[in-house]
Amino acid sequence: FSSVLSKGVRFSYMRMKYLFISWLVVFIGSWVMYVQYSTYTELCRGHDCRKIICDKYKTGVIDGSACSSLCAKETLYFGKCLSTKPSNQMYLGIWGNLQGVIKCQMEEAAQLDFGTDPEPRKEIILFDKPTRGTTVEKFKEMVYGFFKAKLGEQGNLSELVNIILSFADGNKDGRVSLPEAKSAWALLQLDEFLLMVMLQDKEHTPKLMGFCGDLYVIERVEYTSLYGVSLPWIIELLIPSGFRRSMDQWFTPSWPRKAKIAIGLLEFVEDIFHGPYGNFLMCDTSAKNLGYNDKYDLKMMDMRKIVPEMNLKEMIKDRPCESDMDCVYGTDCRTLCDQSKMRCTTEVIQPNLAKVCQLLKDYLLRGAPSDIHEELEKQLYLCIALKVSANQMEMEHSLILNNLKTLLWKKISHTTDS
């Protein structure tokens, strides 16, 4: 009898154990699905974005080259959600037989917010400029003044104004209507859009396909990170950062192709270093902001944290600080804290090239041919050590950049990957 009772107790205990484990699995699974759904609905608000834009278009407030396709003909529509922040909506876009990426702001553009949360998007002040009655000449003056404040005194600002007016003429009828001007003005408040317009003739900038209000469409790039592995967010949370960095290195193109991508990134640094409209600073040089096409030509995926140097200095010069850690914009633009005044200085410590070399160091050294490995490592470390304040920095900058490009190009110029 005691043996039967013991078996019954064991059976009951095992059943309770399995029931508990089953309940726990269901609970955790349901929680993961709920969190994932909640995260998706918060991140992916394409319906809201389209509704705001199309309501403004249908009431005649805004216009642009993509408005009719998006809101009337419905030949431009939102595909897969790519958003990483609720405020910056990003989707694969299907436009007729073309594929692109749709970008839409769901909150007011925060100009150099230094990590603070921007104010919620207020519809009452969206597309408020220029006002009715503004002439084209007056609008040109507005745009010129905006560029002068943002970029400083540049000899060719008038040429840039004309480029903007040409782009704003969405229907190409030779004139800029008030709704088109409102769209163009809203887009100019976005650093990424402004830089894209300036660099449209450069190889490493995605092409602008169209716009409507402050929504714009750019060409789709096949590979959206330097590294080729993308994991679900829940797995990302569980993987240690050190192991993740090692894993990233396993999923990269062959070395000659990595070298070609790296040359493209060095060329982009040249494009924005004291270019025709001043110097721009890369304030987030992470791998996720860089992509490449099927020919392994580098393409910039996210340029929201590339800002005019003058603009950054103007905004940071009176910022209160207790240490150098308080004088940071994005993740990579750093100045020093003047302890005597407890204010941030305006001199950025690292040039773009040093930050790019830091990103490329492990990427290029892993799998590098043995005959150039030592020289490549030497040039990369010289590059990382570059400081803005160094004597003859611009000469060193040009020398190191050219040495790196030449070293890489000589090694791959005879390969099919070039």
C-alpha positions as CSV (number, residue, x, y, z in Angstrom):
1,F,0.0,0.0,0.0
2,S,2.8,2.4,0.9
3,S,4.5,1.6,-2.4
4,V,1.3,2.5,-4.4
5,L,0.9,5.7,-2.3
6,S,4.5,6.7,-3.0
7,K,4.0,6.1,-6.8
8,G,0.9,8.2,-6.7
9,V,2.6,11.0,-4.9
10,R,5.5,10.9,-7.4
11,F,3.0,10.9,-10.3
12,S,1.1,13.8,-8.9
13,Y,4.4,15.7,-8.3
14,M,5.6,15.1,-11.9
15,R,2.2,16.2,-13.3
16,M,2.3,19.4,-11.3
17,K,5.9,20.0,-12.4
18,Y,5.0,19.6,-16.1
19,L,1.9,21.7,-15.7
20,F,3.9,24.5,-14.1
21,I,6.6,24.3,-16.8
22,S,4.0,24.4,-19.5
23,W,2.2,27.4,-17.9
24,L,5.6,29.2,-17.6
25,V,6.4,28.6,-21.2
26,V,3.0,29.9,-22.3
27,F,3.3,32.9,-20.0
28,I,6.8,33.8,-21.3
29,G,5.8,33.2,-24.9
30,S,2.7,35.4,-24.5
31,W,4.8,38.1,-22.8
32,V,7.4,38.1,-25.6
33,M,4.6,38.3,-28.2
34,Y,2.9,41.1,-26.4
35,V,6.1,43.1,-26.0
36,Q,7.1,42.6,-29.6
37,Y,3.6,43.6,-30.8
38,S,3.7,46.7,-28.5
39,T,7.1,47.6,-29.7
40,Y,6.1,47.2,-33.3
41,T,2.9,49.3,-33.0
42,E,4.9,52.1,-31.3
43,L,7.8,52.0,-33.8
44,C,5.8,51.5,-36.9
45,R,3.3,54.3,-37.3
46,G,3.2,54.5,-41.1
47,H,-0.6,54.8,-41.2
48,D,-0.4,57.9,-39.0
49,C,2.4,59.4,-41.0
50,R,0.6,58.9,-44.3
51,K,-2.7,60.3,-42.9
52,I,-1.0,63.5,-41.7
53,I,0.8,64.0,-45.0
54,C,-2.2,63.2,-47.2
55,D,-4.6,65.3,-45.2
56,K,-2.3,68.3,-45.7
57,Y,-2.0,67.5,-49.4
58,K,-5.7,67.1,-50.0
59,T,-6.4,70.4,-48.3
60,G,-3.8,72.2,-50.5
61,V,-1.3,73.0,-47.8
62,I,1.6,71.0,-49.2
63,D,2.6,69.5,-52.6
64,G,5.6,67.6,-54.0
65,S,6.7,65.1,-56.6
66,A,5.5,62.1,-54.5
67,C,2.2,63.5,-53.3
68,S,-0.1,62.4,-56.1
69,S,1.4,58.9,-56.1
70,L,1.1,58.6,-52.3
71,C,-2.3,60.1,-51.7
72,A,-4.3,60.1,-55.0
73,K,-3.1,57.4,-57.4
74,E,-1.9,55.2,-54.5
75,T,1.0,53.9,-56.6
76,L,3.5,54.7,-53.8
77,Y,2.8,52.6,-50.7
78,F,4.5,51.6,-47.5
79,G,6.1,48.2,-47.3
80,K,8.2,46.5,-44.6
81,C,8.8,48.7,-41.5
82,L,12.4,49.6,-40.9
83,S,11.9,52.1,-38.1
84,T,14.3,52.1,-35.1
85,K,12.7,55.1,-33.3
86,P,9.1,56.2,-33.2
87,S,10.0,59.7,-34.2
88,N,11.8,58.6,-37.4
89,Q,9.5,56.4,-39.5
90,M,11.3,54.4,-42.1
91,Y,9.7,51.9,-44.5
92,L,10.5,50.0,-47.7
93,G,8.6,51.8,-50.3
94,I,7.1,50.5,-53.5
95,W,6.6,53.2,-56.2
96,G,5.2,51.6,-59.3
97,N,7.9,49.2,-60.4
98,L,10.6,50.9,-58.4
99,Q,11.8,50.2,-54.8
100,G,12.9,52.8,-52.4
101,V,13.0,53.8,-48.7
102,I,10.3,56.1,-47.3
103,K,11.4,58.4,-44.5
104,C,8.9,60.4,-42.5
105,Q,9.2,62.5,-39.3
106,M,6.6,61.9,-36.6
107,E,7.9,64.6,-34.3
108,E,9.3,68.0,-34.8
109,A,12.9,67.9,-36.1
110,A,15.1,68.4,-33.0
111,Q,18.0,70.7,-34.0
112,L,21.1,69.4,-32.2
113,D,19.1,68.2,-29.2
114,F,22.1,66.7,-27.4
115,G,20.1,63.7,-26.4
116,T,17.0,65.4,-25.1
117,D,13.7,64.2,-26.2
118,P,12.2,66.5,-28.9
119,E,8.8,68.1,-28.4
120,P,5.9,66.1,-29.9
121,R,5.0,66.9,-33.4
122,K,2.5,69.8,-33.3
123,E,0.3,69.9,-36.4
124,I,-0.6,73.5,-35.8
125,I,2.9,74.7,-36.7
126,L,3.6,72.2,-39.4
127,F,4.2,73.7,-42.8
128,D,3.6,77.2,-41.5
129,K,6.2,78.8,-43.7
130,P,6.3,80.5,-46.1
131,T,3.0,82.3,-45.6
132,R,0.5,83.2,-48.3
133,G,1.6,86.1,-50.3
134,T,5.3,85.3,-50.2
135,T,6.9,85.8,-53.6
136,V,9.5,83.5,-55.1
137,E,12.1,86.2,-54.5
138,K,11.2,86.5,-50.9
139,F,11.3,82.7,-50.5
140,K,14.8,82.6,-52.1
141,E,15.8,85.2,-49.5
142,M,14.4,83.0,-46.7
143,V,16.4,80.0,-47.9
144,Y,19.5,82.1,-48.4
145,G,19.3,83.4,-44.8
146,F,18.7,79.9,-43.5
147,F,21.8,78.6,-45.3
148,K,23.9,81.5,-44.1
149,A,22.9,80.9,-40.5
150,K,23.5,77.1,-40.8
151,L,26.5,76.9,-43.0
152,G,28.2,80.3,-42.6
153,E,29.4,82.7,-45.2
154,Q,30.0,80.5,-48.3
155,G,30.6,82.0,-51.8
156,N,28.2,79.7,-53.5
157,L,25.1,79.8,-51.3
158,S,23.1,81.4,-54.2
159,E,23.9,78.3,-56.3
160,L,22.6,76.0,-53.4
161,V,19.4,78.1,-53.2
162,N,18.8,77.5,-56.9
163,I,19.4,73.7,-56.4
164,I,16.7,73.7,-53.7
165,L,14.3,75.6,-55.8
166,S,14.8,73.2,-58.7
167,F,14.2,70.3,-56.4
168,A,11.1,72.0,-54.9
169,D,9.5,72.2,-58.3
170,G,8.1,68.7,-58.0
171,N,5.9,68.8,-61.1
172,K,8.6,70.4,-63.2
173,D,6.4,73.2,-64.5
174,G,9.2,75.8,-64.1
175,R,7.7,77.5,-61.0
176,V,7.5,76.8,-57.3
177,S,4.0,76.9,-55.9
178,L,3.2,77.9,-52.3
179,P,2.5,74.2,-51.3
180,E,5.7,73.1,-52.9
181,A,7.6,75.8,-51.0
182,K,6.1,74.8,-47.7
183,S,7.3,71.2,-48.3
184,A,10.8,72.3,-49.3
185,W,11.0,74.6,-46.2
186,A,10.0,71.7,-43.9
187,L,12.5,69.4,-45.5
188,L,15.3,71.9,-45.1
189,Q,14.9,71.7,-41.3
190,L,16.2,68.1,-41.6
191,D,20.1,67.8,-41.7
192,E,19.9,64.6,-43.5
193,F,17.8,65.9,-46.4
194,L,19.9,69.1,-46.7
195,L,23.1,67.0,-46.9
196,M,21.5,64.7,-49.5
197,V,20.7,67.6,-51.7
198,M,24.2,69.0,-51.4
199,L,25.7,65.6,-52.3
200,Q,23.3,64.3,-54.9
201,D,26.1,64.1,-57.5
202,K,28.3,62.1,-55.2
203,E,28.5,58.3,-55.6
204,H,28.1,57.4,-51.9
205,T,24.8,59.4,-51.3
206,P,21.5,57.5,-52.0
207,K,19.5,59.3,-54.7
208,L,16.4,61.3,-53.7
209,M,13.4,59.9,-55.6
210,G,10.7,62.3,-54.4
211,F,9.0,64.1,-51.6
212,C,5.7,65.2,-50.1
213,G,5.7,67.6,-47.1
214,D,8.5,66.4,-44.9
215,L,8.2,62.9,-46.2
216,Y,10.9,61.9,-48.7
217,V,11.8,58.8,-50.7
218,I,15.4,57.7,-51.4
219,E,16.8,54.8,-53.4
220,R,16.9,51.4,-51.8
221,V,20.3,49.9,-50.9
222,E,20.5,46.2,-50.8
223,Y,22.8,45.8,-47.8
224,T,22.0,48.0,-44.9
225,S,25.0,47.5,-42.6
226,L,28.8,46.8,-42.8
227,Y,28.0,43.5,-41.2
228,G,25.8,40.9,-42.8
229,V,23.8,39.5,-39.8
230,S,20.6,40.8,-38.4
231,L,18.9,39.1,-35.4
232,P,15.5,39.5,-33.7
233,W,15.6,42.2,-31.0
234,I,14.9,39.7,-28.2
235,I,18.0,37.6,-29.2
236,E,20.1,40.8,-29.4
237,L,19.3,41.5,-25.7
238,L,20.6,38.1,-24.7
239,I,23.9,38.1,-26.6
240,P,26.9,39.7,-24.8
241,S,28.3,42.7,-26.6
242,G,31.8,41.1,-26.9
243,F,30.4,38.0,-28.5
244,R,28.2,40.0,-30.8
245,R,31.2,42.0,-32.1
246,S,33.0,38.7,-32.8
247,M,29.9,37.3,-34.5
248,D,29.7,40.4,-36.7
249,Q,33.1,39.7,-38.0
250,W,32.1,36.3,-39.2
251,F,29.3,37.7,-41.5
252,T,31.3,40.1,-43.7
253,P,32.1,40.1,-47.4
254,S,35.4,38.8,-48.6
255,W,38.4,41.0,-47.8
256,P,38.8,42.6,-51.3
257,R,35.1,43.6,-51.1
258,K,35.5,45.0,-47.6
259,A,38.5,47.0,-48.9
260,K,36.3,48.4,-51.7
261,I,33.6,49.4,-49.2
262,A,36.2,51.0,-47.0
263,I,37.6,53.0,-49.9
264,G,34.1,54.3,-50.5
265,L,33.8,55.4,-46.8
266,L,37.1,57.2,-47.1
267,E,35.9,59.0,-50.2
268,F,32.7,60.0,-48.4
269,V,34.9,61.6,-45.7
270,E,36.6,63.6,-48.4
271,D,33.2,64.7,-49.8
272,I,32.2,66.3,-46.5
273,F,35.6,67.5,-45.3
274,H,35.8,71.2,-46.1
275,G,33.6,70.7,-49.2
276,P,31.9,73.5,-51.3
277,Y,29.5,74.2,-48.5
278,G,31.8,73.9,-45.5
279,N,32.8,71.1,-43.2
280,F,30.3,68.5,-41.9
281,L,30.9,66.4,-38.8
282,M,29.9,62.7,-38.5
283,C,28.5,62.4,-35.0
284,D,27.4,58.7,-35.2
285,T,29.9,56.5,-37.1
286,S,28.3,53.1,-36.3
287,A,28.2,50.2,-38.8
288,K,24.3,50.3,-38.9
289,N,24.5,53.8,-40.6
290,L,26.5,52.4,-43.5
291,G,25.4,50.1,-46.3
292,Y,26.5,49.0,-49.8
293,N,25.0,47.9,-53.1
294,D,25.5,44.6,-55.0
295,K,28.7,46.1,-56.5
296,Y,30.1,46.8,-53.0
297,D,29.9,50.5,-53.5
298,L,29.4,52.2,-50.1
299,K,26.1,54.0,-49.5
300,M,25.2,56.1,-46.5
301,M,22.1,54.7,-44.9
302,D,21.5,57.3,-42.2
303,M,22.9,60.8,-42.3
304,R,20.8,62.4,-39.5
305,K,23.8,62.8,-37.3
306,I,26.0,64.4,-39.9
307,V,25.8,68.1,-39.1
308,P,27.4,71.4,-40.3
309,E,30.5,72.2,-38.1
310,M,29.4,75.8,-37.7
311,N,26.0,74.8,-36.6
312,L,27.3,72.4,-34.0
313,K,29.7,75.0,-32.6
314,E,27.0,77.6,-32.4
315,M,24.8,75.3,-30.4
316,I,27.4,73.9,-28.0
317,K,29.4,77.0,-27.2
318,D,27.4,78.0,-24.1
319,R,26.4,74.6,-22.9
320,P,26.9,74.2,-19.1
321,C,29.2,71.2,-18.2
322,E,30.9,69.6,-15.2
323,S,33.1,67.2,-17.2
324,D,34.0,66.4,-20.9
325,M,31.2,63.8,-20.9
326,D,28.7,66.6,-20.9
327,C,30.1,68.0,-24.1
328,V,29.0,65.2,-26.5
329,Y,26.5,65.3,-29.5
330,G,25.4,62.0,-30.9
331,T,27.9,59.4,-29.9
332,D,31.1,60.7,-31.6
333,C,31.2,64.5,-31.6
334,R,33.1,65.6,-28.5
335,T,34.5,68.9,-27.2
336,L,36.2,69.7,-24.0
337,C,34.7,71.2,-20.8
338,D,36.3,74.5,-19.8
339,Q,36.5,73.9,-16.0
340,S,37.2,77.6,-15.3
341,K,33.9,78.7,-17.0
342,M,32.0,75.4,-16.6
343,R,31.1,75.7,-20.3
344,C,31.7,73.5,-23.3
345,T,34.4,74.7,-25.7
346,T,33.6,74.7,-29.4
347,E,36.7,72.8,-30.7
348,V,35.7,69.3,-31.8
349,I,38.4,66.8,-30.6
350,Q,38.4,64.2,-33.4
351,P,38.1,64.7,-37.1
352,N,35.8,62.4,-39.1
353,L,38.7,60.4,-40.5
354,A,39.9,59.3,-37.0
355,K,36.4,58.1,-36.1
356,V,36.0,56.2,-39.4
357,C,39.4,54.5,-39.0
358,Q,38.4,53.4,-35.5
359,L,35.3,51.8,-37.1
360,L,37.3,50.2,-39.9
361,K,40.2,48.8,-37.8
362,D,38.8,45.4,-37.0
363,Y,36.8,45.3,-40.2
364,L,39.8,45.6,-42.4
365,L,42.5,43.9,-40.3
366,R,40.5,40.6,-40.1
367,G,41.5,38.6,-43.1
368,A,43.9,41.2,-44.5
369,P,46.6,39.8,-46.8
370,S,49.8,39.2,-44.9
371,D,52.0,41.3,-47.2
372,I,50.1,44.5,-46.3
373,H,48.8,43.7,-42.8
374,E,51.6,45.4,-40.9
375,E,51.5,48.6,-43.0
376,L,47.7,48.7,-42.9
377,E,47.7,48.4,-39.2
378,K,50.3,51.2,-38.9
379,Q,48.3,53.5,-41.1
380,L,45.0,52.8,-39.3
381,Y,46.6,53.6,-35.9
382,L,48.1,56.8,-37.2
383,C,44.7,57.7,-38.5
384,I,43.0,57.0,-35.2
385,A,45.5,59.2,-33.4
386,L,44.6,62.3,-35.5
387,K,43.4,65.3,-33.5
388,V,41.8,68.4,-34.8
389,S,44.1,70.6,-32.7
390,A,47.3,69.1,-34.1
391,N,49.7,71.2,-36.0
392,Q,49.3,70.8,-39.8
393,M,46.3,68.6,-39.2
394,E,44.8,69.1,-42.6
395,M,48.1,68.1,-44.3
396,E,48.3,64.9,-42.1
397,H,44.6,64.2,-42.8
398,S,45.2,64.3,-46.5
399,L,48.4,62.3,-46.3
400,I,46.9,59.5,-44.2
401,L,43.7,59.3,-46.2
402,N,45.6,59.1,-49.5
403,N,48.0,56.5,-48.0
404,L,45.1,54.3,-46.9
405,K,43.2,54.6,-50.2
406,T,46.4,53.8,-52.2
407,L,47.3,50.8,-50.0
408,L,43.9,49.3,-50.3
409,W,43.4,50.1,-54.0
410,K,46.8,48.7,-55.1
411,K,45.8,45.4,-53.4
412,I,42.4,45.0,-55.0
413,S,42.8,46.9,-58.4
414,H,43.7,43.7,-60.2
415,T,40.8,41.6,-58.7
416,T,37.3,41.2,-60.1
417,D,35.9,42.7,-56.8
418,S,37.3,46.1,-57.9
